[in-house]
Structures are given as structure tokens and as C-alpha cells.
Amino acid sequence: RKLLLGSASNPKFGYFKCYDRTNADGGFKFSGAPVGKFAIYYEQADKRGEWIKFVIVDVKGEGIDLGVVPDQMAKVIVTIEKADAESNMQISLVMIQEGTGLLGRQIGVAKAPVSEGESYVIDSVPAGKHTLSIIRNDFFIIRKEIEIEEGVTEAKVLFTMPKSTASISGKITGNSRVVSFWSSDEKLNGMIRAGDDGSFMVGNLPAGKYLAGFNMQSMKKVIAEFELSEGQEKIIELDTSGLP
């Protein structure tokens, strides 16, 4: 069987690729891999150039014995239900990210369903705790933690979209016209983009407590906090002078 060690997100891209073939016992060896996160893929027997991911490898500059590894990962089937049947918000992207943090590495992107109401399918998801992210067409992101157990080849996830009837509007002053905002549990986040005059409006938001400012893995700076109830239209002022 032909194997590829390469990008953890896409076998056809990435700065490093290494190939090998399994021996009679299924053994294999890759040499020269740099430090970083990679995936091992096997080529489909009946589809040359088509690869299936079956293990993630964290290379730390020394030899790794993976032992016996499974020859396939899980297929995750995501069914999305809207809490508000009248909502006209469309889903732009469904993906799974590594771990449970706000900015985990992308593991896989769902195949878009052929018809409305059908499930989303994400292939080659490794065992472990991950974050399922639903991205609306207004780029608002809704997250849910999921766990794929070892040995599972198919996992079904029901994702209920929260009711989104609140809104915020107001004015941004300072150096930036773009501000991030996120829920206090970091399950929700979006972007506020102001016009030339600094005014903005963001609608279709779930109720809850939010923070606004700059939120990255390396730095977090909060310039405002606000709370929304269902159907509320809140006016807020944001000063971005202290943001990086």
C-alpha cells in the first residue's frame, strides 16, 4: 500500500511530502520530516492520486514509533437543526478543528449537502476531543465540543442552532474599524465592521454575555462587555485606541 506523510489538512498541499510503501507486515518508515504536525495518508487502491487520512503525527525532532495504528479514521455526520424555523440565516461552512480552544487547527471541512435539510459529512476525523464549528453566511461562528472515541468509524452529531433574534449597533472610534466579539464561554464569535463614519449594526445574535476587542491565542484584550436577551436591540460604543 502506498503511503504519504504530508500536510495535516490536505494531502495535495503543504511544504513537505514524503512517500513510502508498506512491507509484507504492514510496516513503514518516513525519514527527514521537519518539526510540526502532519498526517499519514494511504492511496485508494482504485483511485490513483486520491488519499485517505488515517493518523495524525506530531513530529518533535526525534524518531517516533507509532506502534500499531488504525487504517482509518471516523466519518462524522452532522445534522443541523434550526431553533427558529423562521430564521433565514444560511450556513456557509461546517468544519472540525483540533482540540477545544477558540483557534484550533482545522482537521476537516464538511461536504456540502446536495439538498437542503440533508446532513453534512466530514471524513478522516481522528479520535479525541475536537470543536465542531458552524459558520453562517454572515461569518458568525457557533461552536460545539465533540469527542470521537477510539475505534469509531462513524459518528453522528446533532447540532441545534441557537435562536438568534438580538442585535447590536453603535459607533467605533479609534484606530480600527474592525472589532472581534465573542461569548463569555467562547462558543460564539463574530466580527463588527464599521462604515467610514464608524457606525455599525450586527443582527441575528443569540442571547448571552459577550466581550469585544482582540482575541487571539497569543493575546487577548477586552475593550467592552455586553449582555443580550432574546429580541434585544442594544446600542454600544467601542473605542479601539488601545487595541494592537
Secondary structure, DSSP 8 states (H G I E B T S, - for coil): -EEEEEESS-TT-SS--EEEE--TTS--------SEEEEEEEE-TTSTT-EEEEEEEEE-SS-----S--S--EEEEEEEEESSTT----EEEEEEEESSSTT--EEEE-B--SSTT--EEEEEE-SEEEEEEEEETT--EEEEEEEE-TT-SEEEEEEEE--EEEEEEEEEESS-SEEEEEETTSSEEEEEE--TTSEEEEEEEESEEEEEEEE-SS-EEEEEEEEE-TT-EEEEEEE-TT--
